[in-house]
């Protein structure tokens, strides 16, 4: 399921138009993104926790030239699902 299919299913479930559902989905994503940019983490009880992980600089290999390169340190978004949410699938 891609984003537009998800939005359509969300609209059907809520009984709203697809345009309204697009706004709701976009607002959720923007809110989580802004919180992470501000150094906060987002915890949605019973679903997931979103945060940023610091990745250290490391050495990698350019696959086309086989040359060793240094991959710089960066921050990477991370989502960890709750135990109760994971239980729904097992």
VENHURA-V251262 format. One record per pair of residues at least 12 apart in sequence whose ideal C-beta (glycine too) atoms are under 10 Angstrom apart, sorted by the first residue. I is the first residue (numbers start at 1). J is the second residue. If there is no record, write none. Layout:
I;J  I;J
This chain:
3;22  3;25  3;26  3;29  4;18  4;22  4;25  6;21  6;25  7;19  7;20  7;21  7;22  7;23  7;24  7;25  7;26  8;21  8;22  9;21  10;22  10;24  10;25  10;28  11;24  11;25  28;42  28;44  32;44  32;48  32;50  32;77  32;79  33;50  33;77  35;50  35;51  35;52  36;50  36;51  36;52  36;75  36;77  36;78  37;52  37;75  37;77  39;51  39;52  39;75  40;52  41;78  41;80  42;79  43;80  43;82  44;81  44;82  44;85  45;82  45;84  45;85  46;81  46;82  46;83  46;84  46;85  46;88  47;79  47;81  47;82  47;84  47;85  48;78  48;79  48;80  48;81  48;82  48;85  48;86  49;78  49;79  49;80  49;81  49;82  50;77  50;78  50;79  50;80  51;75  51;76  51;77  51;78  51;79  51;80  52;74  52;75  52;76  52;77  52;78  53;74  53;75  53;76  53;77  53;78  54;73  54;74  54;75  54;76  55;71  55;72  55;73  55;74  55;75  55;76  56;71  56;72  56;73  56;74  57;70  57;71  57;72  57;73  57;74  58;70  58;71  58;72  58;73  59;71
